[in-house]
Amino acid sequence: MPRRGSATGIDSSAILGAAAESILVTSTNLDPPGPEVIYANPAFEKMTGWRIGQILGQSPRLLQGPKTDLKVFANMREVLRRGGVWEGLAINYRRDGTEFWMEWSIAGLRDEQGEIYQYMAIQRDVTARIEMQQSLRRAQLAASAAERARVNLARYFPPKLVATLAAKDQPLGPVKQQDLAVLFADIVGFTKLSEGLEPADVMQLLRDIHAWMQKVIFKWNGTIEGYIGDEVLAIFGFPENGGSGASNALACAYELLSSAQDWNQERARMGQPPVRIGIGLHYGPVVLGDVGTADFVEFTVIGDTVNTASRLQEATRRLVCDLVVGQPLLDAVRAEQYDPTQAGRFANLKRFGPLDIRGRQERVEVWTLSKGED
């Protein structure tokens, strides 16, 4: 028990009893079975539910339980034996078994000769503070996860859709099948174009190409499904289908071709070779959804429509043109009541007729467009 101060006449027990913070005084036995409680103030009783008479002579370890992190006490004996002040934070338990976070400081009480004769622990219930910190941390993690999701979505979706999609628990929804316009665009002769370039310059060229294509695709509300080297796969009409997916895909193809000419003029001024693209467009049913494993999942689109669009893009080389469009896409454009002011653009497309598609039994009716005809 703390002693009365001889010099001042102040009753230390009265001061401790009136203290708002929990105070526990123990013996100095630090080795097992450990110290015994000599004194506990009313604030301790209020905080823990243990009555003072029940705790006297007991070990303060009765406050510990299953979730108490004993590693917190690893250096306690060493610090106290050398006369230091030990501080700790851990989960403790009230008499009724409920958990609470306790923060405490333990220091030695010294006699007139400077010898430690008791230890006094000042204890604080900091559960509210810890829970607030944990809530803040969870909010920060959630915000960080949301930002990562937003950044990831921004790689594939037009900016005006990103905020809407990022706010959803399952942005893209379950696996589904629907009719979409599919666009494949590829840099013709990229290998030759990159000859003589340093690897870093090749990567920069790819980044420039992807950034240019992305800007145009997003302008026409397209979704980038993926990049494969210098090739890009985009779909139109997902995740929001405003009834103009096919029309937007065709308009996007036209703008990619026209903007390539503008970009090439800039490249020519810098003494760089021109970039030529080949585009394949098709329309029809596709399957959309997440594929992969629990460790790696990515959104993808598959189906005959996708394969055919890829083959139409490949056909631009043997047909010596810049754009090959499957008849189903033009039918979908007409069904969407395409802006009449744009209808004249159909005149620029030349009917090629049925085209043999590698890996496909049925031929596809196609139309073509060559540079300078748009």
C-alpha positions as CSV (number, residue, x, y, z in Angstrom):
1,M,0.0,0.0,0.0
2,P,1.4,3.4,-0.8
3,R,2.6,5.3,2.2
4,R,1.7,8.6,3.7
5,G,4.1,11.3,2.7
6,S,6.0,12.2,5.9
7,A,7.2,15.6,4.7
8,T,3.8,16.9,3.4
9,G,1.3,15.0,5.5
10,I,-0.6,14.2,2.3
11,D,-2.5,10.9,2.3
12,S,-1.4,9.2,-0.9
13,S,-4.1,6.6,-0.6
14,A,-6.8,9.3,-0.7
15,I,-5.2,10.7,-3.8
16,L,-5.1,7.3,-5.5
17,G,-8.6,6.6,-4.5
18,A,-9.9,9.8,-6.1
19,A,-7.9,9.2,-9.3
20,A,-10.0,8.8,-12.5
21,E,-7.5,6.3,-14.0
22,S,-7.2,2.8,-12.8
23,I,-4.3,2.2,-10.4
24,L,-2.9,-1.1,-9.3
25,V,-0.1,-1.6,-6.7
26,T,1.7,-4.9,-6.5
27,S,4.6,-6.6,-4.8
28,T,8.0,-6.6,-6.4
29,N,8.2,-10.4,-7.1
30,L,8.7,-10.5,-10.9
31,D,9.5,-14.2,-11.2
32,P,6.8,-16.8,-11.4
33,P,4.2,-17.0,-10.0
34,G,4.6,-13.2,-10.2
35,P,3.6,-10.2,-8.1
36,E,0.5,-10.0,-5.9
37,V,-2.0,-7.2,-5.9
38,I,-1.6,-5.0,-2.8
39,Y,-3.9,-2.2,-3.7
40,A,-6.5,-1.3,-6.3
41,N,-8.4,2.0,-6.5
42,P,-12.1,2.3,-7.3
43,A,-11.4,3.2,-10.9
44,F,-9.8,-0.2,-11.4
45,E,-13.0,-1.8,-10.0
46,K,-15.1,0.3,-12.4
47,M,-12.9,-0.6,-15.4
48,T,-12.6,-4.4,-14.8
49,G,-15.6,-5.4,-12.7
50,W,-13.4,-6.9,-10.1
51,R,-14.1,-5.7,-6.6
52,I,-11.1,-4.6,-4.6
53,G,-11.6,-7.3,-2.0
54,Q,-11.6,-10.0,-4.7
55,I,-8.4,-8.8,-6.4
56,L,-6.2,-8.4,-3.3
57,G,-3.5,-11.1,-3.1
58,Q,-4.2,-12.2,-6.6
59,S,-1.9,-12.0,-9.6
60,P,-2.7,-9.2,-12.1
61,R,-2.4,-11.9,-14.7
62,L,-6.0,-12.8,-14.0
63,L,-6.9,-10.0,-16.4
64,Q,-5.2,-11.9,-19.2
65,G,-7.1,-14.2,-21.6
66,P,-7.1,-16.0,-24.9
67,K,-6.4,-12.9,-27.0
68,T,-3.8,-11.3,-24.7
69,D,-0.6,-11.0,-26.6
70,L,2.0,-12.3,-24.2
71,K,4.8,-11.1,-26.4
72,V,4.0,-7.6,-25.2
73,F,5.4,-8.5,-21.8
74,A,8.7,-9.9,-23.2
75,N,10.9,-7.1,-21.8
76,M,8.8,-6.1,-18.8
77,R,10.9,-7.8,-16.1
78,E,14.2,-6.4,-17.6
79,V,12.9,-2.9,-17.8
80,L,11.5,-2.9,-14.2
81,R,14.5,-4.6,-12.7
82,R,16.8,-1.8,-14.0
83,G,14.4,0.8,-12.5
84,G,12.8,1.9,-15.8
85,V,9.2,2.6,-16.6
86,W,7.5,-0.1,-18.6
87,E,4.6,0.7,-21.0
88,G,2.4,-1.8,-22.8
89,L,-0.8,-2.2,-24.8
90,A,-2.8,-5.5,-25.1
91,I,-6.2,-7.0,-24.9
92,N,-7.3,-7.8,-21.3
93,Y,-10.5,-9.2,-19.9
94,R,-13.1,-7.9,-17.4
95,R,-14.5,-10.1,-14.7
96,D,-17.5,-10.9,-16.9
97,G,-15.2,-12.1,-19.7
98,T,-15.6,-9.2,-22.1
99,E,-12.5,-8.0,-23.9
100,F,-11.1,-4.5,-23.7
101,W,-7.9,-2.8,-24.8
102,M,-5.7,-1.7,-21.9
103,E,-2.8,0.6,-22.0
104,W,-0.7,0.8,-19.0
105,S,2.5,2.2,-17.4
106,I,4.4,0.4,-14.6
107,A,7.0,2.1,-12.4
108,G,8.7,1.3,-9.1
109,L,7.8,3.0,-5.9
110,R,11.0,3.8,-3.9
111,D,11.6,4.2,-0.2
112,E,13.8,6.7,1.5
113,Q,16.9,4.7,0.6
114,G,15.9,4.7,-3.1
115,E,15.0,1.0,-3.1
116,I,11.9,-0.2,-5.0
117,Y,9.5,-1.7,-2.5
118,Q,6.3,-1.9,-4.7
119,Y,5.3,-1.4,-8.3
120,M,2.4,0.9,-9.4
121,A,0.6,0.4,-12.6
122,I,-1.5,3.2,-14.1
123,Q,-4.1,1.6,-16.5
124,R,-6.3,3.1,-19.1
125,D,-9.2,1.6,-21.1
126,V,-8.3,2.7,-24.6
127,T,-10.8,0.4,-26.5
128,A,-12.6,3.4,-28.1
129,R,-9.3,4.8,-29.3
130,I,-8.1,1.5,-30.7
131,E,-11.5,0.8,-32.4
132,M,-11.4,4.3,-34.0
133,Q,-7.9,3.6,-35.2
134,Q,-8.9,0.2,-36.6
135,S,-12.0,1.8,-38.3
136,L,-9.8,4.4,-39.8
137,R,-7.4,1.8,-41.0
138,R,-10.2,-0.2,-42.5
139,A,-11.5,2.9,-44.2
140,Q,-8.0,3.6,-45.6
141,L,-7.7,0.1,-46.8
142,A,-11.1,0.2,-48.4
143,A,-10.3,3.5,-50.0
144,S,-7.0,2.1,-51.3
145,A,-8.7,-0.9,-52.6
146,A,-11.4,1.3,-54.3
147,E,-8.7,3.4,-55.8
148,R,-6.8,0.3,-57.1
149,A,-10.1,-0.9,-58.6
150,R,-10.8,2.5,-60.1
151,V,-7.3,2.6,-61.6
152,N,-7.6,-0.9,-63.0
153,L,-11.0,-0.2,-64.4
154,A,-9.7,3.0,-66.0
155,R,-7.3,0.9,-68.1
156,Y,-10.2,-0.7,-69.9
157,F,-13.3,1.5,-69.6
158,P,-14.2,5.0,-70.7
159,P,-13.7,7.6,-67.9
160,K,-17.4,8.3,-67.5
161,L,-18.1,4.7,-66.7
162,V,-15.2,4.2,-64.2
163,A,-16.9,5.9,-61.3
164,T,-20.1,4.0,-61.8
165,L,-18.4,0.6,-62.1
166,A,-16.0,1.2,-59.2
167,A,-18.9,1.9,-56.8
168,K,-20.4,-1.5,-57.5
169,D,-19.5,-4.6,-55.4
170,Q,-19.3,-6.7,-58.6
171,P,-18.6,-4.1,-61.3
172,L,-19.0,-6.4,-64.3
173,G,-21.6,-8.8,-63.0
174,P,-21.8,-12.5,-63.5
175,V,-20.8,-14.5,-66.6
176,K,-23.2,-13.6,-69.3
177,Q,-23.9,-13.9,-73.1
178,Q,-25.0,-11.0,-75.2
179,D,-24.5,-9.6,-78.7
180,L,-21.6,-7.1,-79.0
181,A,-19.5,-5.4,-81.6
182,V,-15.9,-6.6,-81.5
183,L,-12.9,-4.7,-82.8
184,F,-9.4,-6.0,-83.4
185,A,-6.7,-3.5,-84.4
186,D,-3.2,-4.4,-85.2
187,I,-0.1,-2.5,-86.3
188,V,0.9,-3.8,-89.7
189,G,4.6,-4.6,-89.9
190,F,5.3,-3.8,-86.3
191,T,8.4,-6.1,-86.3
192,K,9.9,-4.2,-89.2
193,L,8.9,-0.9,-87.6
194,S,10.7,-1.8,-84.4
195,E,13.9,-3.0,-86.2
196,G,17.0,-1.2,-85.0
197,L,15.2,0.2,-81.9
198,E,16.5,-0.3,-78.4
199,P,14.1,-2.4,-76.2
200,A,13.2,0.7,-74.2
201,D,12.3,2.5,-77.4
202,V,10.2,-0.5,-78.6
203,M,8.3,-0.4,-75.3
204,Q,7.8,3.4,-75.6
205,L,6.5,2.9,-79.1
206,L,4.0,0.3,-77.8
207,R,2.9,2.7,-75.1
208,D,2.3,5.5,-77.6
209,I,0.3,3.2,-79.8
210,H,-1.8,1.9,-76.9
211,A,-2.4,5.4,-75.6
212,W,-3.5,6.7,-79.0
213,M,-5.9,3.7,-79.6
214,Q,-7.2,3.9,-76.1
215,K,-8.2,7.6,-76.5
216,V,-10.2,6.9,-79.6
217,I,-11.8,3.7,-78.3
218,F,-12.9,5.5,-75.1
219,K,-14.3,8.4,-77.1
220,W,-16.7,5.9,-78.8
221,N,-17.6,4.2,-75.5
222,G,-15.6,1.1,-76.2
223,T,-14.2,-1.2,-73.6
224,I,-10.6,-2.4,-74.0
225,E,-10.6,-6.2,-73.3
226,G,-6.9,-6.5,-73.6
227,Y,-3.6,-5.8,-75.3
228,I,-1.6,-8.5,-77.0
229,G,1.7,-6.9,-78.1
230,D,0.8,-4.3,-80.7
231,E,-2.7,-5.6,-81.0
232,V,-5.8,-4.3,-79.1
233,L,-9.1,-6.0,-78.6
234,A,-12.1,-3.8,-77.8
235,I,-15.8,-4.4,-77.4
236,F,-18.7,-2.0,-77.8
237,G,-22.1,-2.2,-76.0
238,F,-20.7,-3.4,-72.7
239,P,-21.1,-2.8,-69.7
240,E,-23.7,-0.2,-70.7
241,N,-25.5,-0.8,-73.9
242,G,-27.2,2.3,-75.1
243,G,-28.3,0.7,-78.4
244,S,-25.4,2.1,-80.4
245,G,-22.6,-0.4,-79.8
246,A,-22.3,-1.4,-83.5
247,S,-22.5,2.2,-84.7
248,N,-19.9,3.3,-82.2
249,A,-17.5,0.4,-83.2
250,L,-17.8,1.4,-86.9
251,A,-17.2,5.1,-86.0
252,C,-14.3,4.2,-83.9
253,A,-12.7,2.2,-86.7
254,Y,-13.0,5.2,-89.1
255,E,-11.5,7.5,-86.5
256,L,-8.6,5.2,-85.8
257,L,-7.8,5.1,-89.5
258,S,-8.1,8.9,-89.9
259,S,-6.2,9.7,-86.7
260,A,-3.4,7.3,-87.9
261,Q,-2.9,9.6,-90.9
262,D,-2.6,12.6,-88.5
263,W,-0.2,10.8,-86.3
264,N,1.9,9.7,-89.2
265,Q,2.2,13.3,-90.3
266,E,3.6,14.1,-86.9
267,R,5.9,11.1,-87.0
268,A,7.2,12.2,-90.5
269,R,8.1,15.6,-89.1
270,M,10.2,13.8,-86.5
271,G,11.8,11.6,-89.1
272,Q,10.0,8.5,-88.0
273,P,8.5,5.8,-90.3
274,P,4.7,5.8,-90.7
275,V,2.4,3.5,-88.7
276,R,-0.3,1.5,-90.6
277,I,-3.1,-0.3,-88.8
278,G,-5.4,-3.1,-89.9
279,I,-8.8,-3.4,-88.3
280,G,-11.4,-6.2,-88.2
281,L,-15.0,-5.6,-87.1
282,H,-17.6,-8.2,-86.4
283,Y,-20.9,-8.4,-84.5
284,G,-22.7,-11.2,-82.7
285,P,-23.0,-13.3,-79.5
286,V,-20.1,-13.4,-77.1
287,V,-19.6,-14.8,-73.6
288,L,-18.2,-12.4,-71.0
289,G,-16.9,-13.1,-67.6
290,D,-14.0,-13.7,-65.2
291,V,-11.6,-16.5,-66.0
292,G,-8.6,-17.8,-64.2
293,T,-7.9,-19.2,-60.8
294,A,-8.4,-18.0,-57.2
295,D,-4.9,-16.4,-57.4
296,F,-5.3,-14.7,-60.8
297,V,-8.6,-13.7,-62.3
298,E,-9.2,-11.5,-65.3
299,F,-12.2,-10.4,-67.3
300,T,-12.4,-11.7,-70.8
301,V,-14.7,-12.1,-73.8
302,I,-14.8,-15.3,-75.9
303,G,-16.8,-16.8,-78.7
304,D,-17.0,-17.2,-82.4
305,T,-17.7,-13.5,-82.9
306,V,-14.3,-12.7,-81.2
307,N,-12.4,-15.3,-83.3
308,T,-14.0,-14.0,-86.5
309,A,-13.2,-10.4,-85.7
310,S,-9.6,-11.5,-85.2
311,R,-9.5,-13.3,-88.5
312,L,-11.0,-10.3,-90.3
313,Q,-8.2,-8.2,-88.9
314,E,-5.7,-10.7,-90.3
315,A,-7.5,-10.6,-93.7
316,T,-6.6,-6.9,-94.1
317,R,-3.1,-8.1,-95.2
318,R,-4.2,-10.5,-98.0
319,L,-7.0,-8.2,-99.1
320,V,-4.6,-5.2,-99.1
321,C,-7.0,-2.9,-97.2
322,D,-7.2,-1.2,-93.8
323,L,-10.6,-2.3,-92.6
324,V,-12.6,-5.5,-93.0
325,V,-16.2,-5.4,-91.7
326,G,-18.5,-8.4,-91.3
327,Q,-22.0,-8.1,-92.7
328,P,-23.6,-8.7,-89.3
329,L,-22.0,-5.5,-88.0
330,L,-23.5,-3.4,-90.8
331,D,-26.9,-5.1,-90.2
332,A,-26.6,-4.1,-86.5
333,V,-25.7,-0.6,-87.4
334,R,-28.7,-0.2,-89.6
335,A,-30.9,-1.7,-86.9
336,E,-29.6,0.9,-84.4
337,Q,-30.9,3.7,-86.7
338,Y,-27.4,5.1,-87.2
339,D,-27.2,8.9,-87.4
340,P,-28.5,9.7,-91.0
341,T,-25.7,12.3,-91.4
342,Q,-23.2,9.4,-91.1
343,A,-25.0,7.2,-93.6
344,G,-22.8,8.4,-96.4
345,R,-19.9,6.6,-94.9
346,F,-21.4,3.3,-95.9
347,A,-20.7,4.3,-99.5
348,N,-17.0,4.2,-98.7
349,L,-17.2,0.5,-97.9
350,K,-16.7,-1.8,-100.8
351,R,-18.5,-5.1,-100.9
352,F,-15.9,-7.9,-101.2
353,G,-18.4,-10.8,-100.9
354,P,-18.0,-14.1,-99.0
355,L,-14.7,-14.6,-97.4
356,D,-13.1,-17.8,-96.2
357,I,-12.2,-17.6,-92.5
358,R,-9.5,-19.8,-91.1
359,G,-10.9,-22.2,-88.6
360,R,-14.5,-21.5,-89.6
361,Q,-16.7,-23.7,-91.9
362,E,-19.1,-20.9,-93.0
363,R,-17.8,-18.0,-95.1
364,V,-18.5,-14.5,-93.9
365,E,-19.9,-11.7,-96.1
366,V,-17.5,-8.8,-95.7
367,W,-16.9,-5.2,-96.7
368,T,-13.6,-3.4,-97.0
369,L,-12.1,0.0,-96.8
370,S,-8.7,1.2,-97.9
371,K,-6.7,4.1,-96.8
372,G,-7.7,7.4,-98.4
373,E,-11.2,6.1,-99.2
374,D,-12.7,7.4,-96.0
